[in-house]
Amino acid sequence: VRLLFPVAAVGTAQYMQQQGWGLMNLPGFNPAIAIITGFLFLDFAIYWQHVLAHRLDWFWKLHRTHHADTDYDLTTGLRFHPLEIILSMLIKMLVILLLGIPATAVILFEIVLSGSAMFNHSNIRLPETIEPAIRKVIVTPSMHRIHHSTHQFEHDSNYGFFLSIWDHLFESYTDKSMEDDQTMPIGLKIFRSKENQRLSHILKMPFSNYK
């Protein structure tokens, strides 16, 4: 599913270009500007999608599968419910259809998104001398780690996937956790048992009655 849908998104963008449909396919729209703008719009869209995933109850039930992981590592970046993956791609394709985002921008975004998902969920610690400067533009592992804190006011912040500018712009940025970075509790308080981490339970998680 994770491989099929990005291909579909690129195919949609190519079709829009061939037909000349969408804002960025209008005559006179500079191709280079279209690629840059298209990339930014996709990152902007995924930021707001992430915000809604935390604010809408039905969406949160899907997204909490990702947050229920009690370990913070590369596998967390892959842990999404299949229904959320489908919904995410449908939203992305809608943005592509409405704006006529170039296929090149979609390909670049998919590559960067996949890479940043792995990077942000890694245990890499950037030097303190450069971390603050990088955080002004790009999401770092320690910044996103706060988003996976068990404390709700912390996991309801730092929504960015690649660019951190949206968190700064819309005041959803949290600089530091109330916990020590090394010992910060990860996951959700209602899903702490080993049973909760089994695949069968993960797939049923969106349909459980837990709040």
N, CA, C and O of each residue as an XYZ file, in Angstrom:
844
protein
N       0.837     -1.203      0.000
C       0.000      0.000      0.000
C       0.870      1.250      0.000
O       0.612      2.190     -0.752
N       1.910      1.263      0.850
C       2.781      2.439      0.969
C       3.572      2.683     -0.319
O       3.984      3.813     -0.583
N       3.784      1.648     -1.115
C       4.509      1.804     -2.372
C       3.572      2.125     -3.530
O       3.926      2.878     -4.437
N       2.373      1.548     -3.489
C       1.423      1.708     -4.589
C       0.890      3.129     -4.694
O       0.830      3.691     -5.787
N       0.500      3.717     -3.558
C      -0.141      5.027     -3.587
C       0.773      6.160     -4.055
O       0.310      7.020     -4.805
N       2.047      6.204     -3.652
C       2.914      7.251     -4.209
C       3.006      7.189     -5.730
O       3.064      8.223     -6.396
N       3.018      5.970     -6.280
C       3.035      5.814     -7.736
C       1.762      6.394     -8.331
O       1.798      7.045     -9.376
N       0.625      6.156     -7.658
C      -0.656      6.694     -8.118
C      -0.656      8.217     -8.066
O      -1.216      8.869     -8.947
N      -0.032      8.784     -7.042
C       0.034     10.245     -6.906
C       0.839     10.857     -8.046
O       0.455     11.880     -8.612
N       1.958     10.219     -8.376
C       2.790     10.705     -9.485
C       2.031     10.576    -10.799
O       2.081     11.474    -11.640
N       1.329      9.458    -10.975
C       0.539      9.252    -12.183
C      -0.553     10.296    -12.332
O      -0.827     10.770    -13.435
N      -1.178     10.652    -11.212
C      -2.211     11.694    -11.224
C      -1.620     13.030    -11.647
O      -2.209     13.751    -12.452
N      -0.458     13.356    -11.101
C       0.207     14.620    -11.439
C       0.580     14.664    -12.919
O       0.420     15.693    -13.575
N       1.074     13.546    -13.438
C       1.446     13.486    -14.856
C       0.225     13.666    -15.751
O       0.288     14.357    -16.768
N      -0.877     13.046    -15.372
C      -2.113     13.171    -16.155
C      -2.605     14.612    -16.159
O      -3.035     15.121    -17.194
N      -2.543     15.272    -15.000
C      -2.961     16.672    -14.907
C      -2.097     17.555    -15.802
O      -2.599     18.481    -16.438
N      -0.803     17.266    -15.848
C       0.108     18.034    -16.702
C      -0.223     17.838    -18.180
O      -0.230     18.791    -18.960
N      -0.495     16.592    -18.548
C      -0.818     16.292    -19.944
C      -2.099     16.989    -20.389
O      -2.217     17.425    -21.534
N      -3.060     17.087    -19.464
C      -4.340     17.713    -19.788
C      -4.306     19.231    -19.626
O      -5.199     19.938    -20.094
N      -3.264     19.719    -18.957
C      -3.182     21.156    -18.708
C      -4.157     21.633    -17.653
O      -4.570     22.793    -17.659
N      -4.529     20.735    -16.743
C      -5.500     21.063    -15.695
C      -4.775     21.495    -14.418
O      -3.647     21.076    -14.159
N      -5.430     22.324    -13.642
C      -4.880     22.759    -12.363
C      -4.136     24.074    -12.460
O      -3.611     24.424    -13.517
N      -4.094     24.795    -11.361
C      -3.499     26.127    -11.308
C      -2.078     26.169    -11.858
O      -1.737     27.060    -12.635
N      -1.255     25.215    -11.462
C       0.160     25.257    -11.837
C       0.429     24.786    -13.259
O       1.563     24.839    -13.734
N      -0.620     24.324    -13.938
C      -0.478     23.923    -15.329
C      -1.024     24.971    -16.293
O      -1.110     24.736    -17.498
N      -1.390     26.125    -15.752
C      -1.865     27.210    -16.604
C      -0.711     27.756    -17.449
O       0.434     27.759    -16.998
N      -1.001     28.215    -18.665
C       0.053     28.785    -19.520
C       0.753     29.953    -18.822
O       0.105     30.809    -18.220
N       2.052     29.972    -18.910
C       2.818     31.066    -18.318
C       3.291     30.814    -16.903
O       4.070     31.601    -16.365
N       2.829     29.712    -16.278
C       3.272     29.392    -14.921
C       4.679     28.803    -15.011
O       4.873     27.745    -15.609
N       5.645     29.477    -14.427
C       7.043     29.052    -14.500
C       7.224     27.646    -13.921
O       6.854     27.414    -12.770
N       7.786     26.697    -14.691
C       7.941     25.314    -14.224
C       8.752     25.188    -12.936
O       8.399     24.399    -12.059
N       9.835     25.954    -12.813
C      10.675     25.882    -11.609
C       9.902     26.368    -10.384
O       9.976     25.770     -9.310
N       9.163     27.457    -10.563
C       8.350     27.987     -9.463
C       7.253     26.994     -9.102
O       6.914     26.834     -7.929
N       6.697     26.323    -10.118
C       5.644     25.335     -9.882
C       6.163     24.175     -9.037
O       5.457     23.680     -8.159
N       7.393     23.744     -9.301
C       7.975     22.633     -8.539
C       8.195     23.037     -7.083
O       7.837     22.299     -6.165
N       8.783     24.207     -6.880
C       9.050     24.685     -5.516
C       7.752     24.926     -4.760
O       7.597     24.498     -3.616
N       6.814     25.621     -5.416
C       5.529     25.925     -4.785
C       4.742     24.652     -4.509
O       4.125     24.507     -3.453
N       4.770     23.725     -5.474
C       4.062     22.458     -5.297
C       4.589     21.673     -4.110
O       3.814     21.113     -3.334
N       5.906     21.631     -3.968
C       6.533     20.943     -2.830
C       6.080     21.571     -1.517
O       5.720     20.864     -0.576
N       6.098     22.900     -1.455
C       5.701     23.607     -0.232
C       4.236     23.365      0.095
O       3.883     23.188      1.261
N       3.380     23.356     -0.919
C       1.954     23.112     -0.699
C       1.715     21.705     -0.159
O       0.870     21.514      0.715
N       2.446     20.726     -0.667
C       2.293     19.354     -0.182
C       2.722     19.240      1.275
O       2.065     18.562      2.065
N       3.817     19.899      1.634
C       4.277     19.860      3.021
C       3.313     20.617      3.932
O       3.064     20.205      5.065
N       2.778     21.722      3.430
C       1.785     22.506      4.166
C       0.525     21.673      4.403
O      -0.051     21.699      5.491
N       0.104     20.935      3.373
C      -1.100     20.108      3.475
C      -0.924     18.983      4.488
O      -1.842     18.684      5.252
N       0.259     18.356      4.494
C       0.467     17.242      5.414
C       0.583     17.734      6.856
O       0.262     17.001      7.792
N       1.043     18.979      7.035
C       1.059     19.571      8.376
C      -0.368     19.678      8.900
O      -0.653     19.239     10.014
N      -1.271     20.261      8.104
C      -2.655     20.441      8.554
C      -3.400     19.120      8.658
O      -4.290     18.967      9.495
N      -3.038     18.171      7.812
C      -3.612     16.841      7.953
C      -3.242     16.257      9.315
O      -4.071     15.641      9.985
N      -1.998     16.457      9.708
C      -1.518     15.954     10.993
C      -2.221     16.649     12.160
O      -2.569     16.010     13.153
N      -2.423     17.949     12.034
C      -3.153     18.690     13.067
C      -4.563     18.112     13.224
O      -5.012     17.858     14.342
N      -5.251     17.908     12.107
C      -6.615     17.366     12.146
C      -6.633     15.941     12.685
O      -7.605     15.526     13.316
N      -5.559     15.190     12.439
C      -5.477     13.821     12.950
C      -5.470     13.788     14.471
O      -5.835     12.782     15.078
N      -5.057     14.885     15.078
C      -5.051     14.977     16.538
C      -6.312     15.638     17.086
O      -6.659     15.433     18.249
N      -6.997     16.422     16.268
C      -8.140     17.197     16.760
C      -9.498     16.565     16.467
O     -10.460     16.808     17.195
N      -9.588     15.762     15.414
C     -10.845     15.105     15.071
C     -10.862     13.711     15.679
O      -9.944     12.925     15.448
N     -11.878     13.400     16.443
C     -11.929     12.146     17.189
C     -11.776     10.920     16.284
O     -10.990     10.020     16.582
N     -12.523     10.885     15.184
C     -12.473      9.713     14.304
C     -11.103      9.572     13.640
O     -10.624      8.461     13.413
N     -10.485     10.702     13.336
C      -9.164     10.692     12.704
C      -8.105     10.270     13.724
O      -7.164      9.548     13.393
N      -8.267     10.724     14.957
C      -7.319     10.361     16.010
C      -7.329      8.856     16.266
O      -6.288      8.271     16.564
N      -8.487      8.233     16.152
C      -8.564      6.792     16.371
C      -7.713      6.026     15.355
O      -7.191      4.952     15.654
N      -7.582      6.583     14.166
C      -6.687      5.984     13.174
C      -5.227      6.306     13.489
O      -4.359      5.433     13.456
N      -4.983      7.561     13.790
C      -3.607      8.044     13.954
C      -2.948      7.544     15.238
O      -1.723      7.441     15.307
N      -3.753      7.233     16.251
C      -3.155      6.813     17.524
C      -2.406      5.486     17.400
O      -1.595      5.147     18.262
N      -2.676      4.738     16.331
C      -1.890      3.532     16.055
C      -0.405      3.873     15.974
O       0.448      3.119     16.443
N      -0.117      5.017     15.375
C       1.266      5.485     15.243
C       1.831      5.896     16.598
O       2.995      5.630     16.898
N       1.008      6.540     17.408
C       1.470      7.062     18.697
C       1.515      6.006     19.795
O       2.118      6.234     20.843
N       0.893      4.869     19.573
C       0.835      3.844     20.618
C       2.150      3.088     20.780
O       2.317      2.332     21.737
N       3.069      3.284     19.864
C       4.379      2.627     19.957
C       5.119      3.151     21.188
O       5.307      4.359     21.336
N       5.534      2.251     22.060
C       6.220      2.652     23.293
C       7.737      2.780     23.109
O       8.447      3.214     24.017
N       8.216      2.400     21.937
C       9.630      2.578     21.593
C       9.720      3.610     20.474
O       8.883      3.647     19.572
N      10.743      4.437     20.553
C      10.930      5.474     19.527
C      12.138      5.113     18.690
O      13.279      5.321     19.101
N      11.875      4.562     17.498
C      12.962      4.163     16.610
C      12.470      4.191     15.170
O      11.361      4.651     14.895
N      13.290      3.704     14.260
C      12.955      3.760     12.836
C      11.634      3.079     12.509
O      10.926      3.510     11.600
N      11.291      2.013     13.244
C      10.050      1.292     12.948
C       8.817      2.142     13.237
O       7.758      1.925     12.647
N       8.952      3.108     14.142
C       7.832      4.001     14.442
C       7.433      4.792     13.198
O       6.256      5.094     12.998
N       8.413      5.123     12.371
C       8.143      5.868     11.145
C       7.359      5.075     10.120
O       6.825      5.646      9.168
N       7.283      3.763     10.303
C       6.536      2.899      9.386
C       5.201      2.460      9.966
O       4.385      1.854      9.272
N       4.983      2.763     11.224
C       3.818      2.231     11.936
C       2.601      3.150     11.762
O       2.347      4.029     12.585
N       1.877      2.931     10.701
C       0.633      3.650     10.452
C      -0.444      2.643     10.075
O      -0.168      1.654      9.396
N      -1.658      2.897     10.514
C      -2.754      1.998     10.164
C      -3.011      2.079      8.658
O      -2.950      3.169      8.088
N      -3.297      0.953      8.005
C      -3.564      0.975      6.560
C      -4.638      1.976      6.151
O      -4.537      2.593      5.090
N      -5.656      2.142      6.975
C      -6.721      3.093      6.644
C      -6.210      4.533      6.664
O      -6.647      5.361      5.865
N      -5.289      4.827      7.572
C      -4.721      6.176      7.603
C      -3.826      6.411      6.385
O      -3.803      7.513      5.836
N      -3.100      5.396      5.968
C      -2.258      5.516      4.774
C      -3.119      5.824      3.553
O      -2.772      6.678      2.737
N      -4.246      5.120      3.436
C      -5.165      5.348      2.316
C      -5.738      6.756      2.371
O      -5.770      7.459      1.361
N      -6.191      7.168      3.556
C      -6.769      8.502      3.714
C      -5.742      9.582      3.408
O      -6.053     10.570      2.742
N      -4.533      9.396      3.888
C      -3.467     10.363      3.654
C      -3.194     10.538      2.166
O      -3.009     11.659      1.691
N      -3.169      9.429      1.430
C      -2.903      9.526     -0.001
C      -4.067     10.159     -0.747
O      -3.849     10.880     -1.721
N      -5.293      9.910     -0.316
C      -6.454     10.540     -0.948
C      -6.410     12.054     -0.767
O      -6.723     12.807     -1.689
N      -6.021     12.493      0.425
C      -5.883     13.932      0.687
C      -4.792     14.524     -0.201
O      -4.957     15.600     -0.777
N      -3.685     13.811     -0.300
C      -2.565     14.277     -1.123
C      -2.979     14.383     -2.592
O      -2.637     15.351     -3.271
N      -3.708     13.392     -3.068
C      -4.143     13.401     -4.461
C      -5.143     14.522     -4.721
O      -5.166     15.093     -5.811
N      -5.962     14.837     -3.732
C      -6.903     15.950     -3.866
C      -6.151     17.267     -4.033
O      -6.517     18.102     -4.861
N      -5.096     17.445     -3.238
C      -4.267     18.657     -3.343
C      -3.620     18.732     -4.725
O      -3.564     19.798     -5.338
N      -3.132     17.590     -5.207
C      -2.512     17.538     -6.536
C      -3.524     17.900     -7.618
O      -3.206     18.636     -8.552
N      -4.741     17.382     -7.490
C      -5.791     17.649     -8.471
C      -6.200     19.115     -8.477
O      -6.380     19.711     -9.539
N      -6.345     19.688     -7.303
C      -6.808     21.072     -7.199
C      -5.772     22.065     -7.714
O      -6.117     23.062     -8.349
N      -4.510     21.788     -7.438
C      -3.455     22.746     -7.774
C      -2.677     22.395     -9.037
O      -1.948     23.229     -9.575
N      -2.833     21.164     -9.506
C      -2.055     20.755    -10.671
C      -0.569     20.703    -10.378
O       0.250     21.141    -11.186
N      -0.224     20.163     -9.217
C       1.186     20.107     -8.801
C       1.985     19.221     -9.758
O       1.558     18.110    -10.073
N       3.136     19.700    -10.220
C       3.941     18.934    -11.185
C       4.404     17.587    -10.635
O       4.634     17.434     -9.435
N       4.533     16.621    -11.532
C       4.976     15.287    -11.133
C       6.355     15.330    -10.480
O       6.624     14.574     -9.546
N       7.222     16.207    -10.964
C       8.565     16.333    -10.380
C       8.494     16.731     -8.914
O       9.239     16.209     -8.085
N       7.596     17.658     -8.596
C       7.422     18.093     -7.207
C       6.898     16.955     -6.346
O       7.312     16.799     -5.197
N       5.986     16.157     -6.901
C       5.419     15.020     -6.162
C       6.498     13.981     -5.883
O       6.584     13.456     -4.773
N       7.318     13.684     -6.885
C       8.403     12.712     -6.708
C       9.387     13.192     -5.643
O       9.770     12.430     -4.757
N       9.790     14.450     -5.734
C      10.712     15.015     -4.744
C      10.116     14.957     -3.347
O      10.799     14.611     -2.383
N       8.834     15.299     -3.247
C       8.186     15.305     -1.941
C       8.125     13.900     -1.350
O       8.385     13.717     -0.161
N       7.781     12.907     -2.172
C       7.691     11.531     -1.676
C       9.052     11.036     -1.186
O       9.138     10.341     -0.174
N      10.103     11.394     -1.903
C      11.459     10.997     -1.492
C      11.831     11.660     -0.168
O      12.318     11.003      0.752
N      11.596     12.964     -0.087
C      11.927     13.712      1.131
C      11.067     13.248      2.300
O      11.564     13.103      3.417
N       9.777     13.014      2.050
C       8.870     12.578      3.112
C       9.300     11.233      3.688
O       9.315     11.050      4.905
N       9.647     10.297      2.816
C      10.091      8.976      3.279
C      11.395      9.083      4.063
O      11.562      8.452      5.107
N      12.314      9.893      3.543
C      13.587     10.077      4.234
C      13.431     10.760      5.575
O      14.066     10.364      6.553
N      12.589     11.785      5.631
C      12.399     12.516      6.887
C      11.651     11.674      7.910
O      11.880     11.817      9.111
N      10.754     10.792      7.450
C      10.043      9.902      8.374
C      11.027      8.993      9.102
O      10.879      8.736     10.297
N      12.027      8.510      8.379
C      13.050      7.670      8.989
C      13.974      8.501      9.888
O      14.296      8.099     11.006
N      14.388      9.656      9.384
C      15.290     10.531     10.138
C      14.643     11.013     11.433
O      15.268     10.961     12.492
N      13.404     11.477     11.360
C      12.734     12.055     12.527
C      12.424     11.033     13.606
O      12.317     11.378     14.783
N      12.280      9.770     13.208
C      11.978      8.729     14.189
C      13.221      7.938     14.589
O      13.118      6.870     15.192
N      14.376      8.460     14.255
C      15.628      7.809     14.641
C      16.078      8.320     16.009
O      15.502      9.259     16.559
N      17.099      7.693     16.536
C      17.662      8.113     17.824
C      18.917      8.960     17.642
O      19.764      9.041     18.532
N      19.020      9.585     16.479
C      20.160     10.459     16.202
C      20.073     11.709     17.068
O      19.009     12.318     17.184
N      21.179     12.084     17.668
C      21.253     13.316     18.455
C      22.154     14.305     17.726
O      23.353     14.064     17.585
N      21.603     15.382     17.277
C      22.407     16.404     16.606
C      23.176     17.216     17.640
O      22.707     17.375     18.767
N      24.345     17.732     17.279
C      25.110     18.572     18.218
C      24.283     19.769     18.676
O      23.576     20.383     17.877
N      24.372     20.093     19.949
C      23.599     21.206     20.503
C      23.969     22.542     19.873
O      23.203     23.503     19.951
N      25.129     22.601     19.256
C      25.566     23.853     18.630
C      24.802     24.156     17.341
O      24.695     25.315     16.938
N      24.270     23.115     16.693
C      23.561     23.333     15.425
C      22.074     22.989     15.486
O      21.309     23.402     14.615
N      21.659     22.236     16.507
C      20.251     21.818     16.620
C      19.268     22.988     16.562
O      18.324     22.930     15.773
N      19.443     24.053     17.364
C      18.472     25.160     17.343
C      18.325     25.810     15.973
O      17.218     26.163     15.566
N      19.428     25.967     15.268
C      19.386     26.600     13.948
C      18.644     25.724     12.944
O      17.848     26.224     12.150
N      18.902     24.421     12.977
C      18.241     23.496     12.052
C      16.747     23.442     12.329
O      15.941     23.400     11.399
N      16.372     23.444     13.609
C      14.959     23.381     13.997
C      14.127     24.545     13.478
O      12.906     24.433     13.369
N      14.761     25.636     13.164
C      14.021     26.793     12.657
C      13.398     26.513     11.293
O      12.429     27.159     10.894
N      13.974     25.535     10.581
C      13.495     25.237      9.229
C      13.079     23.775      9.059
O      12.065     23.481      8.426
N      13.868     22.864      9.627
C      13.654     21.432      9.410
C      13.394     20.716     10.733
O      14.010     21.027     11.753
N      12.485     19.765     10.702
C      12.165     18.963     11.886
C      13.335     18.031     12.192
O      13.842     17.352     11.299
N      13.755     18.000     13.442
C      14.849     17.129     13.874
C      14.290     15.978     14.716
O      13.156     16.059     15.187
N      15.070     14.907     14.911
C      14.597     13.789     15.725
C      14.182     14.197     17.140
O      13.153     13.737     17.636
N      14.964     15.050     17.790
C      14.628     15.447     19.164
C      13.368     16.308     19.205
O      12.604     16.248     20.169
N      13.152     17.103     18.167
C      11.933     17.909     18.091
C      10.710     17.009     17.916
O       9.692     17.197     18.581
N      10.820     16.036     17.020
C       9.671     15.155     16.772
C       9.466     14.171     17.920
O       8.349     13.709     18.154
N      10.536     13.855     18.629
C      10.421     12.952     19.777
C       9.449     13.528     20.807
O       8.693     12.783     21.431
N       9.466     14.836     20.984
C       8.538     15.499     21.909
C       7.100     15.215     21.501
O       6.223     15.056     22.351
N       6.865     15.151     20.194
C       5.529     14.878     19.667
C       5.041     13.482     20.064
O       3.839     13.217     20.037
N       5.959     12.596     20.429
C       5.590     11.238     20.826
C       5.592     11.056     22.345
O       5.528      9.929     22.836
N       5.664     12.138     23.071
C       5.596     12.086     24.532
C       4.224     11.591     24.984
O       3.231     11.773     24.278
N       4.170     10.970     26.153
C       2.883     10.526     26.701
C       2.042     11.695     27.196
O       0.835     11.553     27.392
N       2.672     12.848     27.398
C       1.936     14.024     27.863
C       1.168     14.639     26.692
O       1.762     14.997     25.675
N      -0.143     14.759     26.839
C      -0.978     15.180     25.717
C      -0.607     16.554     25.177
O      -0.594     16.760     23.963
N      -0.303     17.501     26.072
C       0.011     18.848     25.597
C       1.310     18.872     24.791
O       1.563     19.811     24.036
N       2.128     17.836     24.958
C       3.355     17.736     24.161
C       3.107     16.998     22.850
O       3.614     17.400     21.803
N       2.323     15.914     22.907
C       2.077     15.216     21.636
C       1.051     15.942     20.771
O       0.829     15.565     19.621
N       0.427     16.981     21.320
C      -0.416     17.862     20.509
C       0.379     19.095     20.080
O      -0.135     20.213     20.105
N       1.604     18.888     19.697
C       2.477     19.962     19.202
C       3.512     19.345     18.264
O       3.574     18.125     18.111
N       4.320     20.196     17.640
C       5.376     19.734     16.720
C       4.824     18.776     15.655
O       5.245     17.625     15.549
N       3.874     19.288     14.878
C       3.182     18.464     13.886
C       3.942     18.299     12.571
O       3.621     17.407     11.785
N       4.932     19.133     12.323
C       5.631     19.096     11.043
C       6.292     17.758     10.770
O       6.734     17.072     11.692
N       6.359     17.389      9.489
C       7.037     16.159      9.086
C       8.429     16.452      8.546
O       9.400     15.789      8.911
N       8.518     17.445      7.679
C       9.820     17.831      7.129
C      10.164     19.270      7.512
O      11.154     19.510      8.203
N       9.359     20.216      7.071
C       9.605     21.616      7.412
C       8.982     21.958      8.763
O       7.824     21.634      9.022
N       9.750     22.604      9.604
C       9.256     23.010     10.930
C       8.648     24.407     10.907
O       8.112     24.869     11.914
N       8.729     25.084      9.759
C       8.255     26.473      9.681
C       6.778     26.589      9.992
O       6.338     27.613     10.513
N       5.998     25.553      9.681
C       4.556     25.613      9.944
C       4.290     25.618     11.438
O       3.400     26.333     11.899
N       5.043     24.835     12.210
C       4.872     24.826     13.672
C       5.212     26.179     14.266
O       4.533     26.645     15.181
N       6.249     26.809     13.757
C       6.616     28.145     14.240
C       5.561     29.169     13.829
O       5.192     30.040     14.616
N       5.083     29.060     12.600
C       4.128     30.027     12.067
C       2.774     29.941     12.758
O       2.153     30.965     13.042
N       2.315     28.715     13.029
C       0.985     28.524     13.608
C       1.030     28.222     15.107
O       0.051     27.753     15.687
N       2.173     28.496     15.716
C       2.353     28.423     17.170
C       2.010     27.048     17.756
O       1.376     26.946     18.806
N       2.439     26.007     17.061
C       2.263     24.649     17.584
C       3.617     24.029     17.938
O       3.745     22.811     18.066
N       4.610     24.883     18.091
C       5.973     24.423     18.356
C       6.241     24.314     19.849
O       5.935     25.230     20.612
N       6.814     23.187     20.261
C       7.282     22.996     21.634
C       8.786     22.776     21.595
O       9.274     21.862     20.931
N       9.507     23.612     22.304
C      10.969     23.582     22.255
C      11.554     22.436     23.071
O      12.447     21.728     22.605
N      11.047     22.255     24.296
C      11.579     21.229     25.186
C      10.450     20.504     25.902
O       9.390     21.071     26.167
N      10.706     19.237     26.208
C       9.756     18.454     26.988
C       9.937     18.761     28.467
O      11.003     19.204     28.895
N       8.891     18.521     29.239
C       9.000     18.678     30.683
C       9.830     17.538     31.281
O      10.247     17.599     32.438
N      10.063     16.494     30.468
C      10.864     15.348     30.896
C      12.271     15.460     30.311
O      12.510     16.203     29.359
N      13.188     14.709     30.898
C      14.527     14.616     30.335
C      14.457     13.903     28.990
O      13.745     12.909     28.849
N      15.184     14.401     28.015
C      15.115     13.853     26.660
C      15.460     12.368     26.613
O      14.909     11.631     25.796
N      16.359     11.928     27.474
C      16.805     10.538     27.466
C      15.791      9.595     28.105
O      15.731      8.417     27.752
N      15.004     10.099     29.032
C      14.077      9.240     29.780
C      12.614      9.573     29.518
O      11.733      9.044     30.196
N      12.342     10.430     28.557
C      10.971     10.830     28.247
C      10.093      9.606     27.956
O      10.452      8.789     27.108
N       8.953      9.464     28.640
C       8.053      8.344     28.342
C       7.416      8.525     26.969
O       6.892      9.592     26.650
N       7.468      7.471     26.166
C       6.984      7.509     24.788
C       5.699      6.694     24.657
O       5.542      5.662     25.308
N       4.789      7.162     23.816
C       3.572      6.405     23.528
C       2.327      7.043     24.097
O       2.273      8.254     24.311
N       1.319      6.211     24.342
C       0.056      6.662     24.917
C      -0.179      5.944     26.238
O       0.106      4.753     26.363
N      -0.689      6.655     27.204
C      -0.870      6.090     28.543
C      -1.856      4.926     28.556
O      -1.773      4.058     29.425
N      -2.789      4.898     27.601
C      -3.807      3.838     27.609
C      -3.344      2.571     26.888
O      -4.003      1.536     26.977
N      -2.227      2.643     26.182
C      -1.720      1.476     25.462
C      -0.283      1.193     25.894
O       0.662      1.556     25.194
N      -0.120      0.546     27.043
C       1.222      0.311     27.585
C       1.617     -1.164     27.630
O       2.793     -1.479     27.808
N       0.652     -2.071     27.471
C       0.960     -3.491     27.632
C       1.547     -4.088     26.354
O       1.441     -3.504     25.276
N       2.166     -5.259     26.492
C       2.709     -5.964     25.330
C       1.594     -6.382     24.384
O       1.785     -6.437     23.169
N       0.434     -6.674     24.947
C      -0.724     -7.045     24.129
C      -1.087     -5.924     23.162
O      -1.471     -6.174     22.019
N      -0.960     -4.689     23.631
C      -1.286     -3.527     22.794
C      -0.361     -3.393     21.596
O      -0.711     -2.733     20.618
N       0.816     -4.010     21.657
C       1.811     -3.859     20.599
C       1.752     -4.977     19.560
O       2.524     -4.985     18.601
N       0.838     -5.914     19.756
C       0.693     -6.994     18.782
C      -0.032     -6.491     17.539
O      -0.890     -5.612     17.624
N       0.317     -7.054     16.389
C      -0.265     -6.609     15.123
C      -1.785     -6.714     15.124
O      -2.472     -5.822     14.628
N      -2.309     -7.800     15.681
C      -3.763     -7.986     15.703
C      -4.455     -6.870     16.479
O      -5.531     -6.413     16.092
N      -3.837     -6.434     17.568
C      -4.415     -5.355     18.369
C      -4.242     -4.010     17.669
O      -5.132     -3.162     17.717
N      -3.105     -3.820     17.025
C      -2.844     -2.566     16.313
C      -3.879     -2.347     15.216
O      -4.377     -1.235     15.042
N      -4.203     -3.403     14.476
C      -5.171     -3.288     13.386
C      -6.579     -2.997     13.901
O      -7.382     -2.372     13.208
N      -6.875     -3.454     15.124
C      -8.205     -3.213     15.710
C      -8.272     -1.915     16.505
O      -9.354     -1.489     16.908
N      -7.133     -1.292     16.730
C      -7.053     -0.119     17.596
C      -8.016      1.016     17.213
O      -8.609      1.615     18.110
N      -8.198      1.336     15.928
C      -9.111      2.434     15.587
C     -10.566      2.158     15.956
O     -11.374      3.082     16.056
N     -10.891      0.892     16.155
C     -12.278      0.526     16.411
C     -12.549      0.237     17.883
O     -13.659     -0.147     18.250
N     -11.531      0.421     18.727
C     -11.714      0.233     20.165
C     -12.358      1.469     20.765
O     -12.382      2.527     20.136
N     -12.875      1.343     21.967
C     -13.603      2.438     22.610
C     -12.734      3.302     23.502
O     -13.237      4.208     24.166
N     -11.424      3.032     23.529
C     -10.538      3.849     24.353
C     -10.512      5.274     23.829
O     -10.538      5.500     22.619
N     -10.459      6.229     24.741
C     -10.384      7.648     24.378
C      -8.932      8.076     24.225
O      -8.660      9.237     23.920
